[in-house]
Amino acid sequence: MPLSPSSISHDIPSFPTDEILSIQLPPNPNNLSPSDSLSAPESENLRVFLRIRPLAPNGGGQINKQHCKNGWPKSKHGSREKAKKRTEICVSANDYKSVTVSPPASLQEGKRVKTEVYGGFSQVFSAESTQDEVYAKMVNPLVEEFLRGKSGMLAALGPSGSGKTHTVFGSPREPGMIPLALRQIFSRTEGCETQLSRIFYLSMFEICSERGKAERLIDLFQDVGDLCMQQSTVKGVQEVSVTNVLQAESLVARGMLKRATARTNSNNQSSRSQCIINIRGSPHSAVFTVVDLAGAEREKRTGNQGARLLESNFINNTSMVFGLCLRSLLEHQKNPKKPLQKHFQNSLILTVKSGVEDYLDTSFLLRQASPYMKIKFNNAEEPLNLVSTKRSFQAFPRVERLKRTKLSSIEAFHVFHLALLNTNSIPPVALDNCVVFGSISLGFSFRQMKGMELEMDVDFLKKVVQTVLMLLHFTLVVLLFGIYHGELMIHLASFETEALPPEIIKPEHCSGRPGITINSDLKDGTSLEEGSTELEKERKNVIMQNFAKAIWNVLKQYKEKLEVAENQIQILNRSLADEKERSLGLEIELKDLKSNLLYEKETSLNERVESSTNTSAEQEGCQYDHEVNNAGVVNASSITVEDFEEQGYQQYTNQESEAFPRDVDIAEDPNDEGTDDTQFDRNGSDSGPSEYVVSSTKSLIEIRSDSCSSVERSQLESEEDKKRLDQPTMPEEGAELTPRCDASSATKSDSKDNSSSRALNAERPKRRLLPASSILLKNISTLEFEDEYEKPKVKLPVLLRLFD
Ligand SMILES: Nc1ncnc2c1ncn2[C@@H]1O[C@H](COP(=O)(O)OP(=O)(O)OP(=O)(O)O)[C@@H](O)[C@H]1O
């Protein structure tokens, strides 16, 4: 049973892109920090402290008896009520981790503001807490880390007059975090043997607004004019070396004197700038940074106008952008696969005022900042010397350049994080104006978009792989291998390793990546690099192996399919040869049938002609006793129907009657010669058909034919003849022919026979024979035929169609 082409299976599997892409790979060592490869990262939240400023005897920080220069005069209306309010508080510590914020009664009624509890702080410092307590719990760990070589940062954030500056710098009676830290630093190094180990470098500068239009960077230790910012780096900041705590404290005090402050309705000595202080151990050691941010202000509260108002706008903008940056870090928490790497010990101190008048400021800050506690970092242990390496870099790339560079999200966060935390160069830039922060934020969005681009690339690649393979199968497997393992990997690699700013290049960023080198003096970094390179090699091997396996499976499947297809082709070839043989046989059969048909036609025509000849003879008065003894086969190949029709029936009839034996017997009873029912009376040789009177009531002509005759054709012809017979000129049955020929005359005229009849027939036009032949055909059609080719005749149309 030959297989039909439709039965061939076409379910060739598509390229297993999904299988390949779902291959589980070991983690990329490039994405791991050195500590990751050694031990599980220690996750840690951003430490957020809260300090509640006590109520001032005169009403918090609003101690003005005389209104400030650039502020609206305070309204004296309702001062009694306000004095009463000053004794009320809006925030109180529940325990060392949470506070309750209660709105004033007036707000509770009108605006349905509810009491809120904020928890999760690293430590809540109540209004009664002292500077030492705050230092001990908040700054002491940072300083300890700093002395062990790990950088750290503390930033103070809060509304104006909430005690940021008081906390950071303090007063001579209540020294703040900086003086206390300096004391601790120098006290710990007193026992050191070498002088060098007791030298520390201090720098202090501020970023303030210049009439609300631009930012100014001012070195607070030296009068060297405004600092400039090059490639997002503050250039020209002077580091002053100090060898004892007194030097350091006096230096800081001098800087504080220089810092821009102004009296506002909220604070007698309100800071008008962001102030950054760096303490560095040695040229190649960690940095401890403290940031005293300018507090957000409410115009209504401060009553600022003019230059103060412009300052307020600047301060509020920077505070807002700082908050946005922290929120970006928060957003990053949603991606559990890419935790933030923390290279610095960092803390945030929130300061709030506890007065009921300050409810809005306090509530707003806590609402805004409490989520910051959820910011998580993975502790990334940093080699001691790395800080110094970082320190040696002078240029931090411009923000514009960041937009062009390709970084993974994690690296983008490194940029931001370092911008936030690396106070050697970044915070001055990061905090100086909203544009810089905004740009960093934009840069981050750009990174996220790049991440999307990567996903799109993978999806697109999948589609391309599937589509192209459907068309080109094997040939493109190799090419796709190149695309997948070459371009995609290259893309990923470039995505990850596109030039990082040198300042933030860390061993975990650089190891094993081409084009990025680590400072050769980093012994730890070098070993890490080697280990990481090996890991990456191993990872690449796994990728290659898995990919090769997938390709191998595909090729195997295709080979099987190919074998099946080849078998099917062989089967089809065999069945095709059989069909050809069959068709050849049928062709031969058809030829035979054609020749038989032709012969039959000729036979029938001959009979017609003979009949007509007999009729003519009878018409001439001669009664024929026509007996044909010859039997034979017509050589059909020498005759065609067309020739026959062209040359006339008669001619062929005559020739055939002589040349070929006939298979047709027209038997007539010799005894009935004289009384033959078929009598032809003839008036003369020239008599036309109109003169014939045929008596055919007892026509006993028997025609036996061995050869087949086309029934259909006979029927058609008989129909034509019928029409002719039905013509009114036809004689009726029983009608007698006149003149009548008797049998004797017919016998006599037998000698004349053929020659004379031939001559007559040759002259006689074709039409004149028709009535007689029609009669004959009519009779023939009523006779029974023994037709051995009956069956092939039925099949003829089918065969003919086959050879069309
Ligand atoms: N914990 C505290 N104990 C006693 N007095 C405090 C405390 N905190 C702040 N003060 C006092 O409150 C006043 C305002 O404090 P401070 O100047 O530090 O506020 P600030 O947050 O820095 O304001 P700004 O943002 O306007 O600079 C100061 O006179 C300060 O002495």
The ligand as an SDF file (V2000), in Angstrom:
LIG
                    3D

 31 33  0  0  0  0  0  0  0  0999 V2000
   18.1280   68.3180   72.2140 N   0  0  0  0  0  0  0  0  0  0  0  0
   18.1450   69.6150   72.4290 C   0  0  0  0  0  0  0  0  0  0  0  0
   18.2870   70.0440   73.7060 N   0  0  0  0  0  0  0  0  0  0  0  0
   18.3000   71.3450   73.9610 C   0  0  0  0  0  0  0  0  0  0  0  0
   18.2040   72.2800   73.0270 N   0  0  0  0  0  0  0  0  0  0  0  0
   18.0950   71.9000   71.7500 C   0  0  0  0  0  0  0  0  0  0  0  0
   18.0440   70.5440   71.3830 C   0  0  0  0  0  0  0  0  0  0  0  0
   17.9050   70.4690   70.0710 N   0  0  0  0  0  0  0  0  0  0  0  0
   17.8740   71.7080   69.6190 C   0  0  0  0  0  0  0  0  0  0  0  0
   17.9910   72.5790   70.6030 N   0  0  0  0  0  0  0  0  0  0  0  0
   18.0140   74.0100   70.4420 C   0  0  0  0  0  0  0  0  0  0  0  0
   17.0740   74.3710   69.4830 O   0  0  0  0  0  0  0  0  0  0  0  0
   17.5250   75.3920   68.6910 C   0  0  0  0  0  0  0  0  0  0  0  0
   17.4550   74.9760   67.2240 C   0  0  0  0  0  0  0  0  0  0  0  0
   18.2410   73.9020   67.0310 O   0  0  0  0  0  0  0  0  0  0  0  0
   19.0900   73.6820   65.6680 P   0  0  0  0  0  0  0  0  0  0  0  0
   19.6340   74.9820   65.2360 O   0  0  0  0  0  0  0  0  0  0  0  0
   20.0300   72.6380   65.9260 O   0  0  0  0  0  0  0  0  0  0  0  0
   17.9940   73.3110   64.7410 O   0  0  0  0  0  0  0  0  0  0  0  0
   18.2210   72.8560   63.2290 P   0  0  0  0  0  0  0  0  0  0  0  0
   17.4530   71.6690   63.0360 O   0  0  0  0  0  0  0  0  0  0  0  0
   19.6020   72.8060   62.9150 O   0  0  0  0  0  0  0  0  0  0  0  0
   17.5460   74.0600   62.4740 O   0  0  0  0  0  0  0  0  0  0  0  0
   17.9490   74.5210   61.0140 P   0  0  0  0  0  0  0  0  0  0  0  0
   17.6030   73.5060   60.1090 O   0  0  0  0  0  0  0  0  0  0  0  0
   17.1340   75.7470   60.8380 O   0  0  0  0  0  0  0  0  0  0  0  0
   19.3740   74.8330   61.0670 O   0  0  0  0  0  0  0  0  0  0  0  0
   18.9040   75.6570   69.1140 C   0  0  0  0  0  0  0  0  0  0  0  0
   18.9470   76.8030   69.9280 O   0  0  0  0  0  0  0  0  0  0  0  0
   19.2730   74.4820   69.9230 C   0  0  0  0  0  0  0  0  0  0  0  0
   20.1260   74.8450   71.0170 O   0  0  0  0  0  0  0  0  0  0  0  0
  1  2  1  0
  2  3  1  0
  2  7  2  0
  3  4  2  0
  4  5  1  0
  5  6  2  0
  6  7  1  0
  6 10  1  0
  7  8  1  0
  8  9  2  0
  9 10  1  0
 10 11  1  0
 11 12  1  0
 11 30  1  0
 12 13  1  0
 13 14  1  0
 13 28  1  0
 14 15  1  0
 15 16  1  0
 16 17  2  0
 16 18  1  0
 16 19  1  0
 19 20  1  0
 20 21  2  0
 20 22  1  0
 20 23  1  0
 23 24  1  0
 24 25  2  0
 24 26  1  0
 24 27  1  0
 28 29  1  0
 28 30  1  0
 30 31  1  0
M  END
$$$$
